[in-house]
Every structure is written in C-alpha cells, then in structure tokens.
Amino acid sequence: MRPHLVLAAIALFMPVASSAQWLNYPTPGVPRLPDGKANLAAPAPKTADGKPDLSGIWSGAGPMYRFNIAQDLETKDVQPWAEQLFLQRVRESRKDSPLAKCMPVSLPYHQFFNLTRLVQTPNLMIILHESPNSPNRTVFTDGRDLPKDPNPTYLGYSVGKWEGDTLVVTTAGFNDKGWLDSAGHPQTESLRITERYHRRDFGHLDFDITIDDPKVFTKPFTIKTQRTLQPDTELLEDVCENERSRAHFQVETSFTLSPKVAATYAGVYELAQGRQVTITAVDDLLFVRGLNEPKLPLIPTSETKFMSTATPAGFEFVKDAQGKVTQLIVRGQAGDQTAVRKP
C-alpha cells in the first residue's frame, strides 16, 4: 500500500496492493548496477528521432503542493475574491470539493500526487495518473494548435513542442469547477498551464509547472521540482464510489475559533532539535509551516486542539497559569513532540 499523506477521511483513496498487480516485476530495458538495482544515473534513453524518451513511471512532483498550490505565494499574489473563497472552503473542511463529490480534481493536483506514467510516441504523449479515478491526459506533439473555442473540461487540452531536449506542454480550455489543490484554490476558464519536462539522465526528470490564471492570481508563478523514475512497479487503480464514498468525507465543522483567540497562537515554536514550527493567523484560521508541513490551514476541534489538513498530525497549544500560550504539542505517528514558543 502506498502512503497517502491526507486526512484520515480520505483514506478510501489508498489503492490496495497485491502480488497480482506486478508491483515487483522487473521493468525491461532498465540499466542495472551490480547489485541488481536500477542505475538511475545512466544516460537518458533516446527515441528513433533523437529526442529524449520520457517514457516511464515517475514519482509525484512534490507532494505538499497538491495540498496548497500557492504555499510559496503571499496573500497579495492571490485575487481577493479567490483568497476569500479559499478561506471559506477551509472553514467548511472542503465539504464541496471535487474529491468529496467523486469528481475530477485538477491537473496540478495530479502532477504532484503519487505516481505518473508517461508514454511517449512520435505524435502524442499519454499521461496516466495513479490518482483519484485514475485519470489520463493526451498531449499532442504533432504540431497542432490549442483549440480556439474549446468545450471547457477539468483537465483542459494539451499540446507539446520540443525546445532542445525539453518538452514544453501548454494546456488551456479548463472549466471553473475544478480546484487547483485540495485546500480549495479555485481555477477559472482563464487558466493556462505550462509544463516543462527535461530528462537529464535515466532516473531523474526536471519538472517545472507555471500557473497563469489572472482571475485567481495577480501574476503567473512557477514551481520547479524533480521527479524520480520508479522502475519495477505499476500503477494501481484508484476508484471513488460516489455516494458510498461521500460519507467518509463528512467532517465536523461546528467548532469555530474567534480571530482574537487565533491571534494569540501566532508565533514561532522551537523543538528540542532546533527545528522550528511557524504558526500564522488569518482571521479565524491558523496556518502551520514546518515539520514537513507546507503552509496549510489547521482545522480546530476545540479552542486549543487542531488537526492537520495534510498529514495525520494533531496540534495542541498549551497555556500557563496566566493563560499565555507557551508550548505547542505536535502529535504524530512517531509520538508527541513539544515545541517551546520563542519570545
């Protein structure tokens, strides 16, 4: 079973592994080291026309961005209406998200989530995702332009062209129903996405994705990351069962935090190892960064206890006799960690 760092409520999306699914079957054509492991530093393979062959199964492009695609942005980089909608969706524990309704999620979400298979041919590339409802995309590399008046879709329409050894994929024609991430940033029909794929050796793929939606963000932004080849495995089917699955997404959202109380928790907390956890407050919401958490909202379960929207971690604030917040307890699978609030 592959690990999915998601809310326990989304655990139904974890595919079930079995020996019948060829998870340990050796991938043909993979260069090997003397110990039999794949030689990921070997030269990148080429197609008959001399282009890098991108085919293979690749790791997700950096899992935390699927929770918050805008985690590196400032508030001013998001259009006010989109920021307010994002915060509202957080307050509602994403109850109306595409995931909760077994509907398609966004192109960025899929690219940052789990495994992706690239199948390259002379005139098109097929992209298959091990992701909710096992979606697929077609990238046409036969020289055609993007459609002038597309019927809007969740994943848009994609065309690609080579710039040297880099495949540049442009996608447009999105609808306004998808969420760019599971946290709740919206997408509109003005969205345009550019992806760049560069296979620098056998096992490493440089991957950049540029998000340009002027109705949602005040400027385009690019995320640069790396993907690693995953040989000797296969994609697993991932299915959402509509009404049967929806019940698992019901999260209690009756408890709300006052902005005044939320502000008292903001600060930097230091663990014994010198690692820091930063808590920021936006109105009645808290955001955490650190401990492998991106800048993500926390869901309150009481005035002092919160749950992560990205990992199984829980967070509890500790006050002294005078009611001043002095510590943050992080409750995770490896046990509790106590972080002391810095002056």
TIZAPA-541271 format. One record per residue (C-alpha): residue number from 0; residue in one letter; y, x, z. Coordinates in Angstrom, 2 decimals, padded with zeros to 5 digits. Layout:
BEGIN
{pos = NUM	code = A	v = Y	u = X	w = Z}
...
end
This chain:
BEGIN
{pos = 0	code = M	v = 000.00	u = 000.00	w = 000.00}
{pos = 1	code = R	v = 003.36	u = 001.45	w = -000.98}
{pos = 2	code = P	v = 006.13	u = 001.41	w = 001.70}
{pos = 3	code = H	v = 008.96	u = -001.01	w = 001.06}
{pos = 4	code = L	v = 011.96	u = -000.42	w = 003.33}
{pos = 5	code = V	v = 013.01	u = -004.04	w = 003.55}
{pos = 6	code = L	v = 013.32	u = -006.79	w = 006.08}
{pos = 7	code = A	v = 010.01	u = -007.91	w = 007.50}
{pos = 8	code = A	v = 010.80	u = -011.26	w = 005.90}
{pos = 9	code = I	v = 010.36	u = -009.67	w = 002.51}
{pos = 10	code = A	v = 007.01	u = -008.12	w = 003.33}
{pos = 11	code = L	v = 005.31	u = -010.52	w = 000.94}
{pos = 12	code = F	v = 006.57	u = -008.36	w = -001.92}
{pos = 13	code = M	v = 004.34	u = -005.47	w = -000.87}
{pos = 14	code = P	v = 001.59	u = -005.11	w = -003.50}
{pos = 15	code = V	v = -001.95	u = -004.76	w = -002.25}
{pos = 16	code = A	v = -003.66	u = -001.55	w = -003.32}
{pos = 17	code = S	v = -007.34	u = -001.42	w = -004.20}
{pos = 18	code = S	v = -009.67	u = 001.05	w = -005.86}
{pos = 19	code = A	v = -009.91	u = -001.25	w = -008.88}
{pos = 20	code = Q	v = -006.29	u = -000.54	w = -009.77}
{pos = 21	code = W	v = -006.77	u = 003.12	w = -010.80}
{pos = 22	code = L	v = -004.34	u = 004.47	w = -008.20}
{pos = 23	code = N	v = -006.07	u = 007.85	w = -008.15}
{pos = 24	code = Y	v = -007.18	u = 008.11	w = -011.76}
{pos = 25	code = P	v = -006.06	u = 011.44	w = -013.33}
{pos = 26	code = T	v = -003.34	u = 010.95	w = -015.92}
{pos = 27	code = P	v = -004.37	u = 012.52	w = -019.24}
{pos = 28	code = G	v = -002.21	u = 015.31	w = -020.63}
{pos = 29	code = V	v = -000.68	u = 016.38	w = -017.31}
{pos = 30	code = P	v = -000.44	u = 020.19	w = -016.84}
{pos = 31	code = R	v = -002.22	u = 021.27	w = -013.66}
{pos = 32	code = L	v = -001.86	u = 024.03	w = -011.11}
{pos = 33	code = P	v = -004.95	u = 025.98	w = -010.00}
{pos = 34	code = D	v = -005.42	u = 023.56	w = -007.08}
{pos = 35	code = G	v = -005.51	u = 020.61	w = -009.48}
{pos = 36	code = K	v = -002.10	u = 019.22	w = -008.58}
{pos = 37	code = A	v = 000.33	u = 018.30	w = -011.35}
{pos = 38	code = N	v = 002.62	u = 021.15	w = -012.42}
{pos = 39	code = L	v = 005.94	u = 019.32	w = -012.25}
{pos = 40	code = A	v = 007.84	u = 022.48	w = -013.22}
{pos = 41	code = A	v = 006.10	u = 022.78	w = -016.59}
{pos = 42	code = P	v = 008.22	u = 022.29	w = -019.75}
{pos = 43	code = A	v = 009.17	u = 018.75	w = -020.67}
{pos = 44	code = P	v = 006.97	u = 017.29	w = -023.42}
{pos = 45	code = K	v = 008.43	u = 016.58	w = -026.86}
{pos = 46	code = T	v = 007.85	u = 013.79	w = -029.36}
{pos = 47	code = A	v = 006.96	u = 014.42	w = -033.00}
{pos = 48	code = D	v = 010.66	u = 014.38	w = -033.95}
{pos = 49	code = G	v = 011.53	u = 016.99	w = -031.31}
{pos = 50	code = K	v = 013.11	u = 014.66	w = -028.76}
{pos = 51	code = P	v = 012.15	u = 014.87	w = -025.07}
{pos = 52	code = D	v = 009.37	u = 012.41	w = -024.34}
{pos = 53	code = L	v = 010.48	u = 010.34	w = -021.33}
{pos = 54	code = S	v = 007.16	u = 008.50	w = -021.06}
{pos = 55	code = G	v = 005.55	u = 008.37	w = -017.64}
{pos = 56	code = I	v = 005.69	u = 006.67	w = -014.25}
{pos = 57	code = W	v = 008.77	u = 007.70	w = -012.27}
{pos = 58	code = S	v = 009.88	u = 007.19	w = -008.69}
{pos = 59	code = G	v = 012.79	u = 004.90	w = -007.91}
{pos = 60	code = A	v = 016.25	u = 006.38	w = -008.38}
{pos = 61	code = G	v = 017.20	u = 006.46	w = -004.71}
{pos = 62	code = P	v = 016.05	u = 003.50	w = -002.64}
{pos = 63	code = M	v = 019.10	u = 002.86	w = -000.49}
{pos = 64	code = Y	v = 021.35	u = 001.92	w = -003.40}
{pos = 65	code = R	v = 019.25	u = -001.16	w = -004.05}
{pos = 66	code = F	v = 020.47	u = -002.49	w = -000.70}
{pos = 67	code = N	v = 024.15	u = -001.70	w = -001.31}
{pos = 68	code = I	v = 025.15	u = -000.51	w = -004.78}
{pos = 69	code = A	v = 028.71	u = 000.01	w = -003.50}
{pos = 70	code = Q	v = 027.82	u = 002.10	w = -000.44}
{pos = 71	code = D	v = 029.90	u = 005.06	w = -001.68}
{pos = 72	code = L	v = 032.95	u = 002.93	w = -002.52}
{pos = 73	code = E	v = 035.95	u = 001.97	w = -000.42}
{pos = 74	code = T	v = 037.00	u = -001.61	w = 000.21}
{pos = 75	code = K	v = 039.90	u = -001.24	w = -002.23}
{pos = 76	code = D	v = 037.41	u = -000.46	w = -005.01}
{pos = 77	code = V	v = 035.99	u = -003.99	w = -004.81}
{pos = 78	code = Q	v = 037.94	u = -007.02	w = -006.04}
{pos = 79	code = P	v = 038.99	u = -009.17	w = -003.02}
{pos = 80	code = W	v = 037.05	u = -012.26	w = -004.11}
{pos = 81	code = A	v = 033.89	u = -010.19	w = -004.65}
{pos = 82	code = E	v = 034.24	u = -008.47	w = -001.27}
{pos = 83	code = Q	v = 034.65	u = -011.82	w = 000.49}
{pos = 84	code = L	v = 031.63	u = -013.26	w = -001.33}
{pos = 85	code = F	v = 029.61	u = -010.17	w = -000.40}
{pos = 86	code = L	v = 030.53	u = -010.53	w = 003.29}
{pos = 87	code = Q	v = 029.76	u = -014.25	w = 003.22}
{pos = 88	code = R	v = 026.31	u = -013.58	w = 001.76}
{pos = 89	code = V	v = 025.69	u = -011.08	w = 004.56}
{pos = 90	code = R	v = 026.71	u = -013.63	w = 007.18}
{pos = 91	code = E	v = 024.23	u = -016.08	w = 005.68}
{pos = 92	code = S	v = 021.44	u = -013.47	w = 005.74}
{pos = 93	code = R	v = 021.29	u = -013.65	w = 001.92}
{pos = 94	code = K	v = 019.63	u = -017.06	w = 002.03}
{pos = 95	code = D	v = 020.74	u = -017.86	w = -001.53}
{pos = 96	code = S	v = 019.79	u = -014.52	w = -003.04}
{pos = 97	code = P	v = 017.70	u = -014.38	w = -006.22}
{pos = 98	code = L	v = 014.93	u = -012.75	w = -004.16}
{pos = 99	code = A	v = 014.88	u = -015.68	w = -001.72}
{pos = 100	code = K	v = 014.53	u = -018.08	w = -004.65}
{pos = 101	code = C	v = 011.96	u = -016.02	w = -006.54}
{pos = 102	code = M	v = 014.45	u = -015.47	w = -009.35}
{pos = 103	code = P	v = 015.04	u = -012.19	w = -011.23}
{pos = 104	code = V	v = 017.04	u = -009.53	w = -009.42}
{pos = 105	code = S	v = 019.43	u = -007.12	w = -011.08}
{pos = 106	code = L	v = 018.95	u = -004.15	w = -013.36}
{pos = 107	code = P	v = 020.36	u = -001.69	w = -010.77}
{pos = 108	code = Y	v = 018.07	u = -003.10	w = -008.08}
{pos = 109	code = H	v = 015.00	u = -002.49	w = -010.24}
{pos = 110	code = Q	v = 016.07	u = 001.04	w = -011.16}
{pos = 111	code = F	v = 016.46	u = 002.03	w = -007.50}
{pos = 112	code = F	v = 013.31	u = 000.29	w = -006.31}
{pos = 113	code = N	v = 009.76	u = 001.62	w = -006.27}
{pos = 114	code = L	v = 008.13	u = 002.88	w = -009.48}
{pos = 115	code = T	v = 009.18	u = 002.53	w = -013.12}
{pos = 116	code = R	v = 007.10	u = 003.19	w = -016.23}
{pos = 117	code = L	v = 008.87	u = 004.43	w = -019.36}
{pos = 118	code = V	v = 007.03	u = 004.00	w = -022.66}
{pos = 119	code = Q	v = 008.84	u = 005.79	w = -025.49}
{pos = 120	code = T	v = 008.30	u = 005.06	w = -029.19}
{pos = 121	code = P	v = 010.39	u = 006.13	w = -032.22}
{pos = 122	code = N	v = 012.41	u = 002.89	w = -032.38}
{pos = 123	code = L	v = 012.36	u = 001.50	w = -028.86}
{pos = 124	code = M	v = 011.60	u = 002.27	w = -025.23}
{pos = 125	code = I	v = 009.82	u = -000.16	w = -022.92}
{pos = 126	code = I	v = 010.76	u = -000.09	w = -019.21}
{pos = 127	code = L	v = 008.29	u = -001.66	w = -016.77}
{pos = 128	code = H	v = 009.11	u = -002.02	w = -013.08}
{pos = 129	code = E	v = 006.89	u = -002.26	w = -010.01}
{pos = 130	code = S	v = 009.31	u = -004.70	w = -008.51}
{pos = 131	code = P	v = 009.54	u = -008.42	w = -007.68}
{pos = 132	code = N	v = 007.97	u = -010.41	w = -010.52}
{pos = 133	code = S	v = 007.08	u = -007.19	w = -012.42}
{pos = 134	code = P	v = 009.97	u = -007.38	w = -014.93}
{pos = 135	code = N	v = 010.27	u = -005.45	w = -018.18}
{pos = 136	code = R	v = 013.08	u = -004.36	w = -020.50}
{pos = 137	code = T	v = 013.26	u = -003.28	w = -024.13}
{pos = 138	code = V	v = 015.72	u = -000.56	w = -025.12}
{pos = 139	code = F	v = 016.21	u = -000.48	w = -028.89}
{pos = 140	code = T	v = 016.76	u = 003.01	w = -030.31}
{pos = 141	code = D	v = 016.67	u = 002.02	w = -034.00}
{pos = 142	code = G	v = 020.45	u = 002.19	w = -034.48}
{pos = 143	code = R	v = 021.31	u = -001.47	w = -033.91}
{pos = 144	code = D	v = 024.45	u = -002.51	w = -032.02}
{pos = 145	code = L	v = 024.60	u = -004.72	w = -028.97}
{pos = 146	code = P	v = 024.69	u = -008.43	w = -029.88}
{pos = 147	code = K	v = 028.22	u = -009.74	w = -030.45}
{pos = 148	code = D	v = 027.69	u = -013.14	w = -028.79}
{pos = 149	code = P	v = 024.61	u = -012.81	w = -026.56}
{pos = 150	code = N	v = 022.94	u = -015.55	w = -024.61}
{pos = 151	code = P	v = 023.59	u = -014.26	w = -021.06}
{pos = 152	code = T	v = 020.49	u = -013.05	w = -019.20}
{pos = 153	code = Y	v = 019.65	u = -011.49	w = -015.83}
{pos = 154	code = L	v = 018.82	u = -008.05	w = -017.28}
{pos = 155	code = G	v = 021.05	u = -008.10	w = -020.36}
{pos = 156	code = Y	v = 020.44	u = -006.50	w = -023.77}
{pos = 157	code = S	v = 019.94	u = -002.74	w = -024.14}
{pos = 158	code = V	v = 020.42	u = -000.23	w = -026.94}
{pos = 159	code = G	v = 020.00	u = 003.53	w = -026.73}
{pos = 160	code = K	v = 021.05	u = 006.64	w = -028.59}
{pos = 161	code = W	v = 020.40	u = 010.35	w = -028.14}
{pos = 162	code = E	v = 023.15	u = 012.76	w = -027.16}
{pos = 163	code = G	v = 021.35	u = 016.06	w = -027.48}
{pos = 164	code = D	v = 018.39	u = 015.88	w = -025.09}
{pos = 165	code = T	v = 019.85	u = 012.95	w = -023.11}
{pos = 166	code = L	v = 019.06	u = 009.33	w = -023.89}
{pos = 167	code = V	v = 022.13	u = 007.14	w = -023.29}
{pos = 168	code = V	v = 021.35	u = 003.43	w = -022.76}
{pos = 169	code = T	v = 024.09	u = 000.79	w = -022.87}
{pos = 170	code = T	v = 023.39	u = -002.70	w = -021.55}
{pos = 171	code = A	v = 025.57	u = -005.83	w = -021.73}
{pos = 172	code = G	v = 025.14	u = -009.59	w = -022.05}
{pos = 173	code = F	v = 024.47	u = -010.30	w = -018.37}
{pos = 174	code = N	v = 024.77	u = -013.67	w = -016.68}
{pos = 175	code = D	v = 026.70	u = -014.27	w = -013.45}
{pos = 176	code = K	v = 023.64	u = -015.43	w = -011.49}
{pos = 177	code = G	v = 022.22	u = -012.06	w = -010.55}
{pos = 178	code = W	v = 023.09	u = -009.93	w = -007.52}
{pos = 179	code = L	v = 023.71	u = -006.24	w = -008.16}
{pos = 180	code = D	v = 021.92	u = -005.40	w = -004.90}
{pos = 181	code = S	v = 020.02	u = -007.20	w = -002.19}
{pos = 182	code = A	v = 023.07	u = -007.12	w = 000.11}
{pos = 183	code = G	v = 024.99	u = -009.52	w = -002.12}
{pos = 184	code = H	v = 027.45	u = -007.84	w = -004.51}
{pos = 185	code = P	v = 027.86	u = -010.20	w = -007.47}
{pos = 186	code = Q	v = 027.65	u = -009.49	w = -011.18}
{pos = 187	code = T	v = 029.59	u = -011.33	w = -013.89}
{pos = 188	code = E	v = 029.33	u = -011.70	w = -017.64}
{pos = 189	code = S	v = 031.80	u = -008.82	w = -018.00}
{pos = 190	code = L	v = 029.26	u = -006.36	w = -016.55}
{pos = 191	code = R	v = 028.40	u = -003.34	w = -018.67}
{pos = 192	code = I	v = 025.92	u = -000.70	w = -017.53}
{pos = 193	code = T	v = 025.39	u = 002.77	w = -018.96}
{pos = 194	code = E	v = 022.31	u = 004.79	w = -018.03}
{pos = 195	code = R	v = 021.64	u = 008.43	w = -018.90}
{pos = 196	code = Y	v = 018.11	u = 009.87	w = -018.90}
{pos = 197	code = H	v = 017.52	u = 013.65	w = -019.12}
{pos = 198	code = R	v = 014.03	u = 015.06	w = -018.59}
{pos = 199	code = R	v = 014.75	u = 018.65	w = -017.58}
{pos = 200	code = D	v = 011.12	u = 019.63	w = -017.04}
{pos = 201	code = F	v = 007.74	u = 017.94	w = -016.86}
{pos = 202	code = G	v = 008.21	u = 016.29	w = -013.50}
{pos = 203	code = H	v = 011.94	u = 015.75	w = -013.00}
{pos = 204	code = L	v = 014.25	u = 013.24	w = -014.64}
{pos = 205	code = D	v = 018.01	u = 013.37	w = -014.10}
{pos = 206	code = F	v = 019.25	u = 009.78	w = -013.98}
{pos = 207	code = D	v = 022.85	u = 008.54	w = -013.96}
{pos = 208	code = I	v = 023.92	u = 004.90	w = -013.89}
{pos = 209	code = T	v = 027.50	u = 003.71	w = -014.43}
{pos = 210	code = I	v = 028.51	u = 000.22	w = -013.28}
{pos = 211	code = D	v = 031.51	u = -001.26	w = -015.06}
{pos = 212	code = D	v = 032.39	u = -004.84	w = -014.13}
{pos = 213	code = P	v = 036.19	u = -005.20	w = -013.94}
{pos = 214	code = K	v = 035.88	u = -008.70	w = -012.47}
{pos = 215	code = V	v = 033.98	u = -007.29	w = -009.47}
{pos = 216	code = F	v = 035.19	u = -003.69	w = -009.11}
{pos = 217	code = T	v = 038.64	u = -002.18	w = -009.64}
{pos = 218	code = K	v = 037.15	u = 000.78	w = -011.54}
{pos = 219	code = P	v = 033.83	u = 001.90	w = -013.02}
{pos = 220	code = F	v = 031.67	u = 004.11	w = -010.80}
{pos = 221	code = T	v = 028.67	u = 006.35	w = -011.43}
{pos = 222	code = I	v = 025.66	u = 007.12	w = -009.27}
{pos = 223	code = K	v = 023.91	u = 010.40	w = -010.09}
{pos = 224	code = T	v = 020.39	u = 010.92	w = -008.85}
{pos = 225	code = Q	v = 016.99	u = 012.32	w = -009.74}
{pos = 226	code = R	v = 013.62	u = 010.73	w = -010.34}
{pos = 227	code = T	v = 010.25	u = 012.43	w = -009.91}
{pos = 228	code = L	v = 007.16	u = 011.92	w = -012.06}
{pos = 229	code = Q	v = 004.32	u = 010.13	w = -010.27}
{pos = 230	code = P	v = 001.11	u = 011.13	w = -012.05}
{pos = 231	code = D	v = -002.38	u = 009.84	w = -011.28}
{pos = 232	code = T	v = -001.26	u = 006.36	w = -010.31}
{pos = 233	code = E	v = -000.50	u = 002.98	w = -011.88}
{pos = 234	code = L	v = 001.98	u = 000.16	w = -011.35}
{pos = 235	code = L	v = 000.89	u = -002.73	w = -009.15}
{pos = 236	code = E	v = 001.52	u = -006.37	w = -009.94}
{pos = 237	code = D	v = 004.21	u = -007.93	w = -007.75}
{pos = 238	code = V	v = 004.50	u = -011.72	w = -007.67}
{pos = 239	code = C	v = 006.77	u = -014.18	w = -005.89}
{pos = 240	code = E	v = 005.29	u = -017.63	w = -005.36}
{pos = 241	code = N	v = 008.39	u = -019.84	w = -005.34}
{pos = 242	code = E	v = 008.27	u = -022.47	w = -002.59}
{pos = 243	code = R	v = 005.30	u = -020.81	w = -000.87}
{pos = 244	code = S	v = 007.23	u = -017.56	w = -000.57}
{pos = 245	code = R	v = 010.61	u = -019.09	w = 000.27}
{pos = 246	code = A	v = 009.58	u = -019.95	w = 003.82}
{pos = 247	code = H	v = 009.19	u = -016.25	w = 004.58}
{pos = 248	code = F	v = 012.86	u = -015.68	w = 003.81}
{pos = 249	code = Q	v = 014.15	u = -018.09	w = 006.43}
{pos = 250	code = V	v = 016.21	u = -016.01	w = 008.85}
{pos = 251	code = E	v = 018.01	u = -017.39	w = 011.88}
{pos = 252	code = T	v = 021.75	u = -017.03	w = 011.28}
{pos = 253	code = S	v = 023.14	u = -019.28	w = 014.01}
{pos = 254	code = F	v = 024.48	u = -016.40	w = 016.12}
{pos = 255	code = T	v = 027.87	u = -015.09	w = 015.08}
{pos = 256	code = L	v = 029.91	u = -012.24	w = 016.51}
{pos = 257	code = S	v = 033.63	u = -012.51	w = 017.16}
{pos = 258	code = P	v = 035.85	u = -009.95	w = 015.40}
{pos = 259	code = K	v = 037.20	u = -008.91	w = 018.81}
{pos = 260	code = V	v = 033.74	u = -008.04	w = 020.12}
{pos = 261	code = A	v = 032.70	u = -006.40	w = 016.83}
{pos = 262	code = A	v = 035.68	u = -004.04	w = 017.04}
{pos = 263	code = T	v = 034.53	u = -002.76	w = 020.46}
{pos = 264	code = Y	v = 031.33	u = -001.37	w = 018.89}
{pos = 265	code = A	v = 033.01	u = 000.64	w = 016.14}
{pos = 266	code = G	v = 032.74	u = 004.39	w = 016.60}
{pos = 267	code = V	v = 030.58	u = 007.47	w = 016.20}
{pos = 268	code = Y	v = 027.39	u = 007.81	w = 018.25}
{pos = 269	code = E	v = 025.57	u = 011.14	w = 018.60}
{pos = 270	code = L	v = 021.84	u = 011.63	w = 019.02}
{pos = 271	code = A	v = 020.32	u = 014.48	w = 021.02}
{pos = 272	code = Q	v = 019.54	u = 016.39	w = 017.82}
{pos = 273	code = G	v = 023.21	u = 016.40	w = 016.86}
{pos = 274	code = R	v = 022.75	u = 013.71	w = 014.24}
{pos = 275	code = Q	v = 025.39	u = 011.02	w = 014.14}
{pos = 276	code = V	v = 025.38	u = 007.28	w = 013.60}
{pos = 277	code = T	v = 028.65	u = 005.71	w = 012.47}
{pos = 278	code = I	v = 029.37	u = 002.07	w = 013.19}
{pos = 279	code = T	v = 032.29	u = 000.35	w = 011.46}
{pos = 280	code = A	v = 033.56	u = -003.19	w = 011.92}
{pos = 281	code = V	v = 034.80	u = -005.51	w = 009.18}
{pos = 282	code = D	v = 035.97	u = -008.79	w = 010.69}
{pos = 283	code = D	v = 032.90	u = -010.19	w = 012.47}
{pos = 284	code = L	v = 030.40	u = -007.85	w = 010.80}
{pos = 285	code = L	v = 029.12	u = -004.40	w = 011.74}
{pos = 286	code = F	v = 028.06	u = -001.74	w = 009.24}
{pos = 287	code = V	v = 025.88	u = 001.29	w = 010.01}
{pos = 288	code = R	v = 025.62	u = 004.66	w = 008.29}
{pos = 289	code = G	v = 023.21	u = 007.37	w = 009.37}
{pos = 290	code = L	v = 019.52	u = 007.65	w = 010.29}
{pos = 291	code = N	v = 018.59	u = 007.22	w = 006.63}
{pos = 292	code = E	v = 020.65	u = 004.02	w = 006.58}
{pos = 293	code = P	v = 023.23	u = 003.59	w = 003.83}
{pos = 294	code = K	v = 026.46	u = 001.78	w = 004.67}
{pos = 295	code = L	v = 024.80	u = -001.53	w = 005.30}
{pos = 296	code = P	v = 025.54	u = -004.61	w = 007.38}
{pos = 297	code = L	v = 023.74	u = -005.38	w = 010.61}
{pos = 298	code = I	v = 022.61	u = -008.91	w = 011.43}
{pos = 299	code = P	v = 023.38	u = -009.96	w = 015.04}
{pos = 300	code = T	v = 020.59	u = -011.53	w = 017.04}
{pos = 301	code = S	v = 022.65	u = -011.56	w = 020.25}
{pos = 302	code = E	v = 026.01	u = -010.18	w = 021.33}
{pos = 303	code = T	v = 024.54	u = -006.70	w = 021.84}
{pos = 304	code = K	v = 021.40	u = -006.66	w = 019.65}
{pos = 305	code = F	v = 021.27	u = -006.32	w = 015.85}
{pos = 306	code = M	v = 018.71	u = -005.90	w = 013.11}
{pos = 307	code = S	v = 018.98	u = -003.74	w = 010.01}
{pos = 308	code = T	v = 019.03	u = -005.33	w = 006.57}
{pos = 309	code = A	v = 017.31	u = -002.30	w = 005.03}
{pos = 310	code = T	v = 014.76	u = -000.83	w = 007.43}
{pos = 311	code = P	v = 012.61	u = -002.06	w = 010.34}
{pos = 312	code = A	v = 015.12	u = -000.53	w = 012.78}
{pos = 313	code = G	v = 016.82	u = -002.51	w = 015.53}
{pos = 314	code = F	v = 020.11	u = -001.60	w = 017.21}
{pos = 315	code = E	v = 021.22	u = -002.37	w = 020.77}
{pos = 316	code = F	v = 024.59	u = -001.47	w = 022.31}
{pos = 317	code = V	v = 024.70	u = -000.51	w = 025.99}
{pos = 318	code = K	v = 027.75	u = -001.11	w = 028.21}
{pos = 319	code = D	v = 028.69	u = 000.45	w = 031.53}
{pos = 320	code = A	v = 029.70	u = -001.45	w = 034.69}
{pos = 321	code = Q	v = 033.24	u = -001.84	w = 033.36}
{pos = 322	code = G	v = 031.98	u = -003.41	w = 030.10}
{pos = 323	code = K	v = 032.75	u = -000.36	w = 027.96}
{pos = 324	code = V	v = 030.27	u = 000.47	w = 025.21}
{pos = 325	code = T	v = 028.76	u = 003.89	w = 025.97}
{pos = 326	code = Q	v = 025.47	u = 004.11	w = 024.08}
{pos = 327	code = L	v = 023.57	u = 002.86	w = 021.07}
{pos = 328	code = I	v = 019.79	u = 002.49	w = 021.23}
{pos = 329	code = V	v = 018.07	u = 002.67	w = 017.85}
{pos = 330	code = R	v = 014.64	u = 001.05	w = 017.96}
{pos = 331	code = G	v = 012.36	u = 002.20	w = 015.15}
{pos = 332	code = Q	v = 008.71	u = 002.63	w = 014.29}
{pos = 333	code = A	v = 008.78	u = 006.18	w = 015.73}
{pos = 334	code = G	v = 010.13	u = 004.95	w = 019.06}
{pos = 335	code = D	v = 013.56	u = 004.44	w = 020.64}
{pos = 336	code = Q	v = 016.39	u = 006.90	w = 020.19}
{pos = 337	code = T	v = 019.52	u = 006.88	w = 022.30}
{pos = 338	code = A	v = 022.87	u = 007.87	w = 020.79}
{pos = 339	code = V	v = 025.85	u = 008.56	w = 023.06}
{pos = 340	code = R	v = 029.23	u = 007.27	w = 021.96}
{pos = 341	code = K	v = 031.67	u = 010.08	w = 021.22}
{pos = 342	code = P	v = 035.14	u = 009.90	w = 022.82}
end
